[in-house]
Amino acid sequence: MQLKLVPGNSAGTVTTFYLSSQGAGHDEIDFEFLGNSTGNPYTIHTNVYSQGKGDKEQQFHLWFDPTAAFHTYTIVWNAQRIIFLIDNIPLRVFNNHEAAGVPFPKSQPMRVYASLWNADDWATQGGRVKTDWTHAPFTASYRKFNANANKVSPNSKSTSSKNENQAWSTQGLDAVGRNRIRWVQNKHMIYNYCNDYSRFPNGLPIECTRSRFL
């Protein structure tokens, strides 16, 4: 998906592009863009839910102005891993660690969603900065959506695809991708649940001890 985010004072707004299944115990893969007051950076909020449980947040500030031009935001989801990319630069990988007991979203089909909504109770600086409605309307722009996926019919759990050998189904990171993601996470990450010892006083989640960039 190509996105251009709300310009100017976007505090309190959240623009989203995400995947989600339906019903109880849902799976979800989130790109959420938390607005800010003029001159302050957007926060890129990512999360992964499996079987209704999330709590796997990583957040970033961008190395460009996401309101000035369109940029391409990509979610790669296959049986081995989930990769979040911006302009083909990976910023996060969530690997499948089911063997270690970590739920991974792979059994429920998901749909694509996009939204723009008011979340000033939490979105900007923990809810301290509210939406200034004198700046409305707030406008985010979407274009050039493209999905390359296995399709599930409404009444079936089986999948069909024109090409079962699609590259995304085994996509990972090569050496260049690993270098890029290290740069993003070293320079632009502002929150990682895997470093939040106060939130997990009894020990970090299992996947946090595993290799991140396979």
Secondary structure, DSSP 8 states (H G I E B T S, - for coil): -EEE---S--TTEEEEEEEE--SSS--EEEEEEE--STTS--EEEEEEEBTTB----EEE--SS-TTTS-EEEEEEE-SSEEEEEETTEEEEEEE--GGGT---S-SS--EEEEEEEE-TTTTTGGGTS---GGG-----EEE-------EE-TT-S-EE-S-TT-GGGG----HHHHHHHHHHHHHHEEEEGGG-TTT-TT---GGGGS-S--
